[in-house]
Amino acid sequence: MGEDVKLKKYRRLYDQIEGYIATTDDIWARLATIEAVLHHKMQYFFWTGVYVLIDGELIVRSYQGPVACQKLRKNQGVCWASVNTEKTLVVDDVEAFPGHIACNSASKSEIVVPIKDKDGKVIACLDVDSKELGSFNESDAKGLEMILELIHSSSVK
């Protein structure tokens, strides 16, 4: 998918998700819905989930796809790198990433977006894997960051 095509799709999904999550302001419910929509609408998403920081550990909260690692080894892998740097990370080849945690050997590329509370503190991360190398790019980063802003929107109806 070209970058413009990807961003247009993320904008359409943003509008769709905004309607789905308008009935609650609970961020975990909103994230579960975001995961489900993304996982089923983005064909190259193999695994889509959220890891939450709980007592200094990254614990899986919710996900779509095959069974996941329940807890990620401290300060290893893409999720921890994203949480520690507070930046979105795009990894074209997970095998080339130092300390990569292989929860599923079918995963070949990955994008991780830190999730922040209303005060800007990282509390979790959105983790998306693909079965293909190089699936994610800057358009995915922008699109996912935009959609994650919905967890704090005040559109409860």
C-alpha positions in Angstrom: 0.0 0.0 0.0 1.3 3.4 -0.9 1.7 6.0 1.8 -1.1 8.2 0.7 -3.4 5.2 0.4 -2.5 4.1 3.9 -3.1 7.5 5.5 -6.5 7.8 3.8 -7.4 4.4 5.2 -6.3 5.4 8.7 -8.4 8.6 8.4 -11.5 6.5 7.4 -10.8 4.1 10.3 -10.4 7.1 12.7 -13.9 8.2 11.9 -15.3 4.7 12.2 -13.6 4.1 15.6 -14.6 7.5 16.9 -18.3 6.4 16.5 -17.7 3.0 18.1 -16.0 4.4 21.2 -18.3 7.3 21.9 -20.3 5.5 24.5 -17.5 5.2 27.1 -14.5 7.2 28.3 -12.7 4.0 29.6 -9.4 3.9 27.8 -9.1 0.1 28.0 -12.4 -0.4 26.4 -11.5 2.1 23.8 -8.2 0.4 23.1 -9.8 -3.0 22.8 -12.1 -1.6 20.2 -9.3 0.1 18.4 -7.3 -3.2 18.3 -10.3 -5.1 16.9 -11.0 -2.6 14.2 -7.4 -2.2 13.1 -6.7 -6.0 13.2 -9.7 -6.8 11.0 -9.5 -3.8 8.6 -5.7 -3.7 8.0 -5.0 -6.9 6.0 -1.2 -7.0 6.9 -1.8 -6.8 10.7 -1.0 -10.3 12.0 -1.1 -9.5 15.7 -2.5 -6.4 17.3 -2.4 -5.8 21.0 -1.7 -3.6 24.0 1.0 -4.2 26.6 0.5 -2.2 29.9 3.1 -1.0 32.4 2.1 -2.6 35.7 4.6 -2.3 38.6 7.5 -1.8 36.2 6.5 -4.8 34.0 5.0 -4.9 30.5 1.9 -7.2 30.7 -0.4 -8.0 27.9 -3.8 -6.4 28.4 -5.8 -7.2 25.3 -5.1 -8.4 21.8 -6.3 -9.8 18.5 -4.4 -12.7 16.9 -2.5 -15.8 18.1 -1.7 -16.3 21.7 0.8 -13.7 23.0 3.6 -13.5 25.5 1.9 -12.6 28.8 4.9 -10.6 30.2 7.8 -9.2 28.2 11.4 -9.5 29.5 12.4 -6.3 31.2 14.1 -3.8 28.9 14.3 -6.2 25.9 12.6 -6.1 22.5 10.7 -3.5 20.5 7.9 -2.8 23.0 10.4 -1.9 25.8 12.5 0.2 23.4 9.4 2.1 22.4 8.2 2.6 26.0 11.7 3.6 27.2 12.3 6.1 24.4 8.7 7.2 24.4 8.8 7.0 20.6 7.0 5.0 17.9 9.3 2.4 16.5 9.1 0.8 13.0 11.1 -2.4 12.6 11.3 -3.8 9.0 12.9 -7.1 10.2 12.4 -8.2 13.8 15.2 -10.7 13.5 17.6 -7.9 13.0 16.4 -6.0 16.1 18.7 -6.4 19.1 17.0 -8.3 21.9 13.9 -9.0 19.9 11.3 -11.1 21.8 9.8 -13.8 19.5 6.3 -14.4 20.9 5.4 -15.9 17.5 7.9 -17.0 14.9 5.5 -16.0 12.1 6.1 -12.3 12.9 8.5 -10.6 10.5 8.1 -6.9 11.0 6.6 -4.7 13.7 5.5 -1.3 14.8 5.1 -0.2 18.4 3.5 3.1 19.5 3.7 4.3 23.1 0.4 5.1 24.8 0.3 8.0 27.2 -2.0 9.1 29.9 -3.6 12.6 29.8 -0.5 14.0 31.5 1.8 12.6 28.8 3.3 9.7 30.9 3.7 6.4 29.0 1.4 3.8 30.5 1.3 1.2 27.7 2.1 0.5 24.1 0.2 -0.6 21.0 2.1 -3.5 19.4 1.4 -4.6 15.8 3.1 -7.4 14.0 3.0 -8.5 10.3 3.9 -11.8 8.7 5.8 -9.9 5.9 9.1 -8.0 6.1 8.9 -4.2 5.9 5.1 -3.9 6.2 5.2 -0.7 8.2 6.3 2.8 7.4 5.9 6.4 8.5 2.3 6.4 7.3 1.5 3.6 9.7 3.2 5.6 12.5 1.2 8.7 11.7 -2.0 6.9 11.3 -1.7 4.8 14.5 -0.6 7.8 16.5 -3.6 9.8 15.2 -6.0 6.9 16.1 -4.6 6.5 19.6 -5.4 10.1 20.3 -9.0 8.9 20.4 -8.5 7.2 23.8 -8.5 10.6 25.5 -11.2 12.3 23.3 -14.2 13.6 25.2 -16.9 12.5 22.8 -18.8 10.3 25.2 -22.5 10.2 24.3 
